[in-house]
Amino acid sequence: MFKRLALLLLVSSLTTVMSPATAQEESTAKSFITTQPCDRLPIMLEVIKGYKEELLFTGEGMTFSARDRKGFMGGMMFFTNQESGTWSMLQVYGDGTACLVQNGRHFEPYSGPQRF
C-alpha cells in the first residue's frame, strides 16, 4: 500500500512540474518512418514524365535515416504540372539514386502574404 501511495505521489509531482506549454510541445512533435520509392534517376524521371510534370526548381537537402538518424545530402528536384495541379519531389544522391520524397495534387502558386 505504501509503495502504491509513494508511486502515485511521484507521478503526480512529475506531472505538475511540467508546464502545459511543455506538455503541448512534446505532444505535437512528429517523427515519421516512411517508405520512399527509389531507383536510378532516368527511371524515376520516366515516371514523372508520365504525369506530364516539368521541373520547376532545384535545391539541395538532407534526409535522415530512420535506422540511425544519419543525414544524407542530396539534390532536390521539384516538378509540377501547371494544368492538372500534380507535383512530385525527388531527392537525388551522389550515386545516381533518386527517391520520390513526396508527391501530390492541387498545386497552385501562393499569392498571399509572406508573414509567418
VENZI-V920686 format. One line per field, one symbol per residue. ss: DSSP state (H for helix, E for strand, L for the rest). phi: phi as a letter, one per 20 degrees, with the letter a starting at -180 (. if undefined). burial: # if it has 24 or more other ideal C-beta (glycine too) atoms within 12 Angstrom, else .. A space follows every 10 residues. Layout:
BEGIN
ss->???
phi->???
burial->???
END
This chain:
BEGIN
ss->LHHHHHHHHH HHHHHHHLLH HHHHHHHHLL LLLLLLLEEE HHHHHHHHHL LLLEEEEEEE EEEELLLLLL EEEEEEEEEE LLLLLLEEEE EELLLLEEEE EEEELLLLLL LLLLLL
phi->.fffffffff fffffefffg fffffffefc bddcddfcaf ggffffffff eledfebcac bcddfffcmf ecfafdcddb dfeenebbcd ddegenfccf fababmfbfe cefeec
burial->.......... .......... .......... .....#.#.. #..#..##.. #.#....... ..#....... .#.####### #....##### ###....### #.#...#... ......
END
